[in-house]
Amino acid sequence: MKVTKPFGLRLLALLAVFAMVVVACDSTTGDTTTTAGGDDDEVTTTADGGDGETTTTAEGDGGDAGLDTYTLGIFEDVTTDNPWSYLDSSGSDVWVGYVIDPTLGSPYDINLPGLEVAPDLAAGELEPVVQDGDNWVGTITLQEGLTWSDGEPITANDYVFTYNTARDFGLTANWPDYLDAAAEDVPGVTGVEAVDDVTIQVTFNTEPGLAVWGLGNGPPLMPILPEHFWGPVVEEASATDAPRDALIAASGVGAPSSGPAVFGEIQEGSFAANTANASYHATGEEITSGDVTYTLGPFAENFNYPLYGGQEAAVLALANGEVDLLLNPLGMQRGLRDQVADNEDLTAIVNPTNGYRFLAFNHARAPMSDPVFRDALTAMINKEYVTENLLQGAAFPLYVLLPEGNEAWYNAEVAAELAEAGYAGLEDDQRRATAIGLLTDAGYTWPEGAAPGWYDADGANYSPEPAEGLTFTAAGGDIIGPDGEAIETLELIHPNAGYDPLRATFGGYIAGVAREIGIPISSVPTDFGKIIDVVFEFDEEAAVYTSPFDMFILGYSLGNPTFPTFHDSFFGTGGDSNNTQYSSEEFDGFAQQFADAQTVEEAYAAMWEMERLIAQDKPHVPLFDTGILEFYNNRIEFPFTDTLSGLQFDNGFPDAVSAK
């Protein structure tokens, strides 16, 4: 599949994917095999919930590839038909993406399942930049004869129009990645020019690294929007007092497409719909990616996205043949898997995800600003106990941010080292003693006679470490900081159980073990949207996050796995998603090395140094992840199902799914 999903997911596009999986993978202690199909076709999926491996084999003659309507069930309303808004923080939403992404094309994109950067609208492989005096110039050459779905030509002028509009209107979220625009004391793109109808010239004031010109997010991956449709809208918006607001509020109904689908309609509370793009440039193209070769369609005439109020109703519709695939960044609930396994017309698959769930500290507020406090609380978190016992194997513990499923970038040796440094495998008493020792050495105290530790039966003998004949007793009062002031109640906000029982469980658990050592943390289950409003509260005038929180639990989907650029965004000083107020010159230095890297090897080394610093400084403490569990009806066929973050990652593969 050609991935049209915006990989520069930084803020709200990521936030919409925060949970990714509610309860998705199978027990970490065993394999599950689901076999489904008719007499001539068999699909067997073996999924291991522990390591996230998925192996799929498909047999049969494939039948007629034609498919009248491909129906993809969704669970939230599609809120905008405007691609400017979708790629901006105002409308970035995974549910919008399922519908809008298939209408977009870009010079280059990512082929699945092998995760290779490949031409989409471009005519060939991306050429390196060349030096021109004090500048560096990159050239993108579009294919000859490309047309929008309405028959108008796709030209370099459309690219320049898109770039300049996003830059001039100050669009956010994904757009800054695509633009890489230069600013005062910030190197980057100083201008783009249409040399002719197919040639785009991008000028930089410094040599860009692979993160910008190559494998990462940057101008080559920017979606192109049609000037002949959006030009009048942009002109009208420019004349208003709030051009950005006017642009992102405009309707996209009728906008021509360069992707495999053309936007159709949205019926709020009911469904969304697209139609096939009869002018799609890649139809019939043979793709070889990873170890899979397949042909692009689209093979469906129509794409329908009915809205379901719950997963149970959606699975019933799947079984009744009313829907082909259920799209959900949260994955499907584990408890529904038996219904699918018992139905020969359905298939369940599990894939590793490209993300992580985490605990975040506000580095600008005491005591979270104290590294000892962060270390002590982290030491108390028994991730193995929570994932294996409380969550019954539905998740697995994490100690680094880069997912193991991203095999090309994962470093098992460093990950194991950081897991050990992150208190992996300690028993509860070891955790308590470690945390008490850290806090005591840093000058934290407890009210007289109320220190947590090990006491004899009458409380006369005390030890800060386990000792024979002594039993652990939780703190009898709230901890007192090194300044002599008692620490007031701290709030840990996290999704409620109705939205994500996994993170809700972790939130309650962390608050409980914190109180064992006298840290007064209150677990605050909160509506997901409210969490986003709070933790990403932004002062537009000062252009900074206000960070009115103590701690929170959320999760990220990590965008482009081919060149993972998320570290600087999340943790770099001034990073566009750095809401923890974390700042480290050493980290920023490695982030710059990563951004400037001209080889994958250079970037790899710098990235793992950033991982070491995050593990040490703890703006985020990775907690857990799951596999992503998905269900589909066997009347359709995919060229492969073994793919990072599952079928939903490329919107259900509208350009390659076919009838079985």
N, C-alpha and C positions, 0 to 999 in steps of 0.2 A: 504494500500500500504506500502511496505517496502521502506522507503526513502533512496535512495543511494546518494542524493545530499550532497555535502560536507558542513556540518554545521559550519565548522570553517571559514566561509567567513569573511575575515578581510579587504583585500585591494581591489585588482582589481576585484575579484569575486563579491564583494559588489558593487564596482563602476559601474560594468556593469548593476547592478540592480537599479542604483540610482533613476531613475524616477519611476519605478515600474508601475505607472498608469498615463496615460496622462489625460484623462478625463473619469473617470470610474463610479463613483457611482451616484445614482439618487439624486434628490433633497432631502435635509435634512428635508423637511417638509411633505413628503408623501411617501407612499408605491407604488410599482409597481409590478404587477403580470403578468407573461408571461406564457401562457399555450400553449404547443405544443405537437403533437403526432398524431398517427393514430387512428384507431377505437378501437384498443385493448390496446393501451398504452397511458398513460398520464403522462407528467412530468410538475409539477407546481412549479415554483420558486417564492417565495416572498422575495423581497429584500428591506431593509430599508437603504437608503443611509446615514441616520444620525448615526445609531449605528452599522452599518455593519452587522446586523444579516441576515442570509440566512437560510431558511428552505426549504428543498427539499423532495418531496415524489414521489416515482416512482411506477407505477402499471403496471402489464402485466406479461406474462409468461416468458419474457426474451428471448425467441427464442433460436436459435442456437448460442452458445457462440463463435464459430469459426469465425475468421475474416481473410481474405486473407491478405489485406494490410491496416494498420492503418496509415492514412495520417494526419500529423500535420504541419500546415502552420507556417512558421517563417518569420521574417522580416529583419534579418541580416545574413551575411555569417557565416558559421561555419569555424573558422580560423585554427584549429589544430585538428589532430587525435591522439595527444600524451597526455596520462593521466598525465604524470609527469608535462608537461607544463600546462595542464588545472588546476591542483591543485596548481601550482606555479603562481606567479604574471605575468609571461611572457605570459600566455595564458588563465588566468582566465576570463571567459566570460560566461554570462548566455546562450548565443546561443550555445556555445560549450557544455555547461552543458546539454542542452536538449538532445544532441546526445550521449555524452560520459558517463554521469551519469548512464544510464541504463546498461552500460557494466561493472560497478564496483560493487564489493561486499566487505564487511567489517565484522569483527567479530560481531559487534553490530550496530544497526541502530535505526531509529525512525519509529514506526508504526503510520499510519494516519487512521482516523482523530483524535485519542485520544492523540497523541504525547507521546507515551510510548516508553522508551528505551527497545529494545527487541533483542534476538539473531537473527543474520542473518547467518553468516558462523559458529558462535560459537555453542557449543553443549548444552548450558544451560545458566541460569542466571549468571551474572557477580558476582564472589565471592569477598568479601572484601580483601584488602591487609593484609598481616600478617607481623609482625616485625621479622627480622632476624638479630640480633646484632644491629649494627648501621643503618642498611638498612631496607627498607620495600619492600616486594615482592608481586607482583600481578601475577595471573595466568589466562591465556586465554586458554580455551580448544576448539579446532575446532571439528566440526562434523567428524565422521569417513566416509570415502568413498567419500568425495567431489572431484569433478573433474572440471577442466577448460573445456571450450567449445570444445577444441580439444582432450579431453579424458585424458589428463595428470592429475595426482593427485594434488590437492591443499593441501599444507602442511605448517607446522609451519616455514619451511625454507623460503617459499615465503614471509611470514610476516617479518622475520628477514632481508631478502634481501631488501625488500621495505623500512623498517625502516632505515637500515644502509645507503642505497643509498641516501635517502632524507636528512639524517643528514650530511653525508660526502660531498655531493655535494652542501650543503648550500641552498637547495630549500626554497622558501619563501611562503608568502601568507597563504594558508591553512596548509602547512606542519608543521610549528612550533607548531601549536595547537595540531596536531596529535602526534608529537614527544615528546613535553614537555621535551626537552633534557636539562640536567644539564649543567651549564657553570660556570665560575668563579663567585663566590658569588651568583649564581642563582641555587636554588634547582630544582630537577627534575629527569628525567630518566638517570641513569648512564650506563645502558646496557640492551639489549634484547637477549634472548637465546632460541633456539629451543631445548627443553628437549628431545622431540621425534617428530614423524611426526605430532602430533596433539596438542602438549602442548607447549605454549609460556610462558616464564617467563620474566616479566618486573621488573627491579630492580630500586628503587628510593632511593635517599639519605635523604629523609624526607617523612613523611606520606602525601600522596596526598589527597586533598579534593575531593568533589563530582565533582568539575569543571573539574578535570583531570581523576579521576577514578570513574565513576558512570554516572551521568546524562549529564555531560558536554562534551566538545570536548577534546579528549585525545587519548591515544593509543588504547583503545577498539574500537573507531570509525574509525580508520585509514583504508582506502581502501588498499587491498592487490593486488599487481601486480605480474605477473608470472615470476619467475626467469628464467625458461627455454627459454622464449622469450626475455626478456630484459637483461639477464645476459651478453650476448656477446656485446650488445649495450653499456651497462654500462662500460664494460671492455675497449672497444674501446674509449669511451668518456674520461675515466680516463687517457688515454695516451696522450690526447691533452693538449694544453696550457690553454684551457678554458673548463674544464669538464662540468660545468653546462650548458653552452651555447650549447655544443655538444649534451648533453643528451636531452635537451628540443627541439632541432631542429630535432631530429630523428623522423622518420615516425613510426606511430603506426599501420599502415595497416597490417593486419594479426595477431594482438595481440589477444590471446584467452581471453575469458570473463568469469567472475563468476556471472554476473548479468543476468537479463532476456533477454538481447539483446546482439548481437555480432556486433561490428562495421563493416560497409560495405564500404562506400565510401563517398567522398566529391567531388562534381563538383562545383567549385567556380562560384558564380553568378547564380547558378541554383538550386541545391538541395544537401541534404545529405541523406544517407540511412543506415539502420541497418537491420539485420535479427534476428529472434527469436533464442534464445539459447536452443537447444533441450536437453542440459544437465543441465538446470537450476535446482538447488537443491531444490528450494522452490515450484516448480510446484505442484499444488494440495493441498498445505498447506492451512489450514483454519485459518484466522486471525480474532481475536476479538479485536477491538480497539475502545475506546469510547463506543458508544452504537450500533456499527455496526459490523456485522460478514460477512466475504466474503472469497472467495477462490482465490488464486493466480494462474495466468497463467504462461507464456503469452498465450493469446488466438489468437493473430495475428501471421501470419507467417512472415510478413515483416513490416518495419516501414519506411515511406518515409517522408522527411522534405523538401517540395518545398519552394523556396524563393519567397516572394511577395514584390513588390516595394512599396505597399501602402495598407492601411487597406480596402479601398473601393474595390479594386480588389480582396482582400482576402475574403471579405464577399460575393462577387458575386460568387467566386469559391466554397465557403461553401454552398451557396444556390443551386448551380448547382450539388452538390454532388461530387465535385472534391477533397474536403478536409473534414476531420472529425472534427478537433479541431484547433483553432487558438491559438498558443502559443505566449504570449507577456508579459514580466515582466512589461510593461507599461500599460497593460490592453487594452481593446478596446475602441475606441472613443465613447463617449456618443451619438453623433449625429447619429451613425449607429444603435443604439438600436431599433429604430422603424422598420427598415428593417427586423430585426430578429423577432421582436414581431409579425409582420404581416405575417410571413411565418411559417406554421404549421410544416414544416420539420426541424425547427431550434429551439434552446433553448438558452436563455441568463440567466446567473447567476451572482450574485454579492456576493463576500466574503470579510471579513475584511482582512487587510494586516498585515504583520509582519515587519513594518518599519516606517520611518518618514522622512519628508523633513524639512530642517533646514537652518538657517543663521549661518555661522561660522565667528568668529573673529580671527584675528592673534594676539595672546597675546604677541608676541615679538615686535610689532610695535605700536608706539604711533600714534593716541590716543586710538587705540583699546586695548592697554595694560592697560588702565585706567578703573577700574570697573565702575566708575561713567558714563563715556562715553557709555559703553555697556548698563548700566541700562537705560540711557536717551533715547538712540536710540530704545531699546526694548519697552520702554513705549510708543513711538510714533506709534508702529505697531499695527494697529487695525485689528487683524486677523479675527474677526467676520465680519467686513465690507468687507474685501477682499473675504473671502470664500462665504459669503451669497450674496453679491451684484456683485462684479466684476467677480467672478467665478460662479455666479448663482447657488450656492448650489452643485457644482461639487466636493467640498472638505469640510472638517471640520477642525476647528482650534485645534492645539495641544499645550499643556503646559508641558508635560513630554515626555520622550523618549520611555519608555516601552509601547507598544501598548495595548490599552484596549482589543483588540481581544485575547490577551494572558491572558485568564481569571485566570489561576492558579497563575500568578505572578503579576497581576495588583492590585494596592492598590487604590481604588476609593477615600478613605478619604484623603490620602496624595496627590493624584493627584489634588483633589479639592483645597486643601490648597496651593499647588504650583501654581495653576491657578490664584488664588486670588493674590498671591504675584507677579505673572507675569503679572499683569495689565489686567486680563481678564474682559471684560464687560464695561470698561471705555468708556465714550463718548469722542469725539475728543478733545473738549476743556479741559476736565480733563487730557487727555494725554499730551496736549501741556503744560499745567500749571505744571504738574508733571515733565516733561523733563526740562523745563526752570528752575524750582526750583532746581533740582538736579545739573544741570550744573552751575548755579549761585553760589550755596553753595560751589561748588568745585573750584571756582576761574576762571571759563570760563567767557569770556566777548564778547561783540560785538562792532563793530565800533560805534562811537558816533552817537546817534540817530537812530541806525539800529537794536536795540534789538527786537527780536520777542515778541509779547505780545498784550495787548488789549489797543487800543487807541480810543480817541474820534474823531469826524469828522475832526477837524483841526490838530490833532496830538499833541495837547498841553498836554493832560492828558494821562498818561501811567500807566498800571498795569500789573504785571507778572501773574495775575490770572484773570479769567472772572469777570467782574463787570458790573453793570447796566449802560447802555448808551455807553458802550465801545464795540468795534468790534476787533476781532483778525486780526492782520497784521503780515504777515510773515517777517522774518529777512530781513533787507535791505543790509546785507553784511555777509561775511563768519565769522564764529565763531573764537575767539582767545583763544588759550589754556592758562592754568594757568601759563605757562612760558612766556607769553606775545607775543608769536609768532602766527601769523595767521595759521590756519590749511589749508594745501594745499588740492587740490582735491583728494578724496579717491575713489578707484575703487571697485565697487561691481560687481563681475563677476558671471554670472548665465547662464543656458541654454537658447538658443534662442527660440522664439515662435514656430519655425518649429519642434523643438525637444520636447519641453514641454511647452505649453502655460501657464500652471499653475505657474510654477516657474518663467517664464518670466514675468508674471503679477505681482507676488510678488516683483521681482527685481525692476521693474519700479516704483511700489507703494512705496517701502521703500526709494528709492532715492528721490522721490517726497516729502514725509513727512519729511525726514531728512532736506531737503533744507528749509522747512518751519521754522525750528529753526536755520538755518544758518550753518548746517553741510553740507559741499560741497561733496556730494556723487554722483558719476557718475555711472549710470546703464550701464553695459557692457555686452550685449547679446553675448554669445560666443559658438562656436562649442563645443559639449560635450567632444570630445576627447581632444581638446585643454585645456579645464578646468582641466581635469584629469592630463594632462602633467604639468600644472602650479602648481596646489595646492598639488600635490603629487611629486613634484620635489625632488629627493633624491640624497644626496651626498654619493656615495658608499664608498669612502675612509673614510669619517668621520662617516658613518652609521647614518646619521641624515637627517630629512627633512629640506630643505632650506627655505620653506614657503615664496616664493616671491609674496605675495598677501596681500591685505588689508582685504577684506571680500569676501565670496562666498556663493552661495546658491546651495546645492546639496541634496542628500537624501541617506539613507542607507536601505538595507534589512538586517535584524538582525540575520540571521543564526539560530542557534539551539534555538527554542522557549521552549524546555523542560528544559533547564538550560541556561538562557541568560548571556553569558560571554562577551558581547560586550563593557561594560563600561570601563573596564581596557584597552582594546585594543585601544579604541578611545581617552581616556582621562588620562590614567595612565602615569606617568613620564616614558618616554621611550617606551610607548605603540606602537605596530607595525603599528597602523594606526593613531597615534596622530600627525597630521600635523598642529595643531593650536598653538603649543608650550605651551600649558597649562600645568602647574605643580603645584600640591598641595600635601603637606605632609599628610594633613588630608584625602584627597581623596585616596591617595595611601594606607593609613592605612585601610580604609574600603574596598578597592579593595583586599588587602591581606586577610582581614577577610573573604571576599566572596570566595577567592581562597582556603582558608584553611577549609572552612565550611564542617563539617561532616554530617550536616542535612540540609534539605531544609529550615527549619525555620531560622537557622543561616544565610544562604545565602540570604534569602528574606529580613531579617532585614538590612543586610549590603548593599544590592543592593539599597534599598530605601534611605539609607543615602547617597549613591553616587548620586542618583537622586536629592536629596535636594541640594547637593553641585554644581551639574551642573546647576540647576536652579538659584542658587545664583551667581556663578562665570561666567557662560555664555560662555564657549568655543563654544557651540552650543546653539542656541535658536530655539527650535522646532517651526515650523510654521504651518504645516498642514499635513493631510493625506487624502486619498480617500479609497473607497472600490476598489476592482479589478473586472472589468467587463469582462466576457468571453463568447464566443459563440461556440456552437458545433452543429453538425448535428445529428439528432435523429436516424440515422441508427446505432449509437453506444450507448452503455449503460455503465455507471459507477456505482460501488457499492454504492457510495455516491458522493454528490457534495458540501456539506456543510463542508468546510475545510479552515483553516487559509491560507491566501495568494493564494487561488484558486487552480485550477487544474494544473496550470503551476508550482506550487511549487514542485510537484513531477513529473515534466516533462510530464504531461498528462497521468500519470498512465499506462505506457506501460505494466506493469505486471498484470493488472487487468481489463483493458477495454475489452469489448466484443461486439459482434454484437447483436443488439436488435432482 
